[in-house]
């Protein structure tokens, strides 16, 4: 993925909007994202969404998406949602747990905005979920839920 030039909205954004656009540009500039076709959108404080496509090239030997894909997308959406809440420091993931109950197969996916929570700490943990457009059956019953 090559980084596209900034659009007019990016050039005229101020305050929080400018912060969100800078975070989105940071995501697009990460070399690892060239391996996974994906787009990020930060819509507001604590709200990030990543759209990506599960390709058979990311499958493990049993014919479903490898755990690296789950982890990467959920970690990224949590990271960017948490970092959208602050601008005076940079937050990093120190721990992340996933509980798989069903595999993800090829198709378009969304990692939606984290659920709204009252506390900053809970939002920083970015309770997120991933949704594959092909189906709506749950993959994980925990805070990092996914559907495929």
C-alpha positions as CSV (number, residue, x, y, z in Angstrom):
1,X,0.0,0.0,0.0
2,X,1.4,3.4,-0.9
3,X,0.5,6.4,1.1
4,X,-1.8,8.7,-0.8
5,X,-1.3,12.5,-0.6
6,X,-3.4,14.2,2.2
7,X,-6.8,15.3,1.2
8,X,-8.2,18.8,1.9
9,X,-9.8,17.7,5.2
10,X,-6.4,16.6,6.5
11,X,-4.8,19.9,5.6
12,X,-7.6,22.0,7.2
13,X,-8.2,19.9,10.4
14,X,-7.4,21.4,13.7
15,X,-7.3,20.2,17.3
16,X,-8.7,16.7,17.9
17,X,-9.5,16.2,14.2
18,X,-5.9,17.0,13.3
19,X,-4.7,14.5,15.9
20,X,-7.0,11.8,14.5
21,X,-5.7,12.5,10.9
22,X,-2.1,12.3,12.1
23,X,-2.9,8.9,13.8
24,X,-4.5,7.6,10.6
25,X,-1.4,8.8,8.6
26,X,0.8,7.0,11.1
27,X,-1.2,3.8,10.6
28,X,-0.9,4.1,6.8
29,X,2.9,4.7,7.0
30,X,3.6,1.5,9.0
31,X,5.6,-0.9,6.8
32,X,3.8,-3.9,8.4
33,X,0.5,-2.7,6.9
34,X,1.8,-3.4,3.4
35,X,1.4,-7.1,4.3
36,X,-2.3,-6.6,5.2
37,X,-4.6,-4.6,3.0
38,X,-6.4,-2.4,5.5
39,X,-7.8,1.1,6.1
40,X,-8.2,2.9,9.4
41,X,-10.8,5.5,10.4
42,X,-10.8,7.5,13.7
43,X,-14.2,9.0,14.1
44,X,-13.9,10.5,17.6
45,X,-12.3,10.1,21.0
46,X,-11.8,6.4,21.7
47,X,-13.4,5.4,18.4
48,X,-11.3,3.6,15.8
49,X,-12.3,1.3,12.9
50,X,-10.1,-0.8,10.7
51,X,-11.4,-2.4,7.6
52,X,-9.4,-5.3,6.1
53,X,-9.8,-8.3,3.9
54,X,-8.9,-11.8,5.0
55,X,-6.9,-13.5,2.2
56,X,-6.1,-17.1,1.9
57,X,-2.5,-16.1,2.0
58,X,-2.9,-15.4,5.7
59,X,-4.3,-18.9,6.5
60,X,-2.6,-21.4,8.7
61,X,-2.3,-25.1,7.8
62,X,-5.9,-25.9,8.9
63,X,-7.4,-23.5,6.3
64,X,-8.5,-20.4,8.4
65,X,-7.0,-17.0,9.3
66,X,-3.8,-17.3,11.3
67,X,-3.9,-15.8,14.8
68,X,-1.5,-13.1,13.8
69,X,-4.2,-11.5,11.7
70,X,-6.7,-11.5,14.6
71,X,-4.1,-10.1,17.0
72,X,-2.7,-7.5,14.6
73,X,-6.1,-6.0,13.7
74,X,-7.5,-6.0,17.3
75,X,-4.3,-4.7,18.7
76,X,-4.2,-1.9,16.1
77,X,-7.8,-0.8,16.7
78,X,-7.2,-0.8,20.5
79,X,-3.9,1.1,20.1
80,X,-5.4,3.8,17.9
81,X,-8.6,4.1,19.9
82,X,-6.6,4.6,23.1
83,X,-4.1,7.0,21.4
84,X,-7.0,9.1,20.1
85,X,-7.9,10.0,23.7
86,X,-4.6,11.7,24.4
87,X,-2.0,13.7,22.5
88,X,0.7,14.4,25.1
89,X,2.1,10.9,25.3
90,X,2.2,7.7,23.3
91,X,0.4,4.6,24.6
92,X,1.7,1.1,23.8
93,X,0.1,-2.3,24.2
94,X,1.6,-4.2,27.2
95,X,-0.8,-7.2,27.3
96,X,-3.5,-8.5,25.0
97,X,-5.6,-11.7,25.3
98,X,-7.7,-13.3,22.7
99,X,-10.0,-16.3,23.1
100,X,-10.8,-18.1,19.8
101,X,-14.0,-20.0,19.5
102,X,-14.4,-20.0,15.7
103,X,-12.1,-19.4,12.8
104,X,-12.2,-16.4,10.4
105,X,-12.3,-17.3,6.7
106,X,-11.7,-15.2,3.5
107,X,-13.7,-12.1,3.1
108,X,-14.1,-8.4,4.1
109,X,-13.8,-7.6,7.8
110,X,-14.3,-4.6,10.1
111,X,-12.8,-4.0,13.4
112,X,-15.4,-1.6,14.7
113,X,-15.2,1.2,17.2
114,X,-14.6,0.1,20.8
115,X,-17.7,0.1,22.9
116,X,-18.4,3.3,24.9
117,X,-17.3,3.1,28.5
118,X,-17.3,5.5,31.4
119,X,-13.7,5.3,32.4
120,X,-10.6,6.4,30.5
121,X,-8.8,3.3,31.6
122,X,-11.4,1.0,30.3
123,X,-11.5,2.9,27.0
124,X,-7.7,2.7,26.8
125,X,-8.1,-1.1,27.0
126,X,-10.3,-0.5,24.0
127,X,-12.9,-3.2,24.3
128,X,-13.1,-3.9,20.7
129,X,-14.6,-6.5,18.4
130,X,-14.0,-7.6,14.9
131,X,-16.7,-8.4,12.4
132,X,-16.4,-10.2,9.1
133,X,-19.1,-9.2,6.7
134,X,-19.8,-12.7,5.5
135,X,-21.6,-13.9,8.6
136,X,-22.7,-12.9,12.1
137,X,-21.8,-15.9,14.2
138,X,-19.7,-15.0,17.3
139,X,-16.0,-15.9,17.5
140,X,-15.1,-14.8,21.0
141,X,-17.3,-14.1,24.0
142,X,-14.7,-11.8,25.7
143,X,-14.0,-8.1,25.4
144,X,-12.1,-8.9,22.1
145,X,-15.1,-10.5,20.4
146,X,-15.1,-11.3,16.7
147,X,-17.6,-12.6,14.2
148,X,-16.9,-14.4,11.0
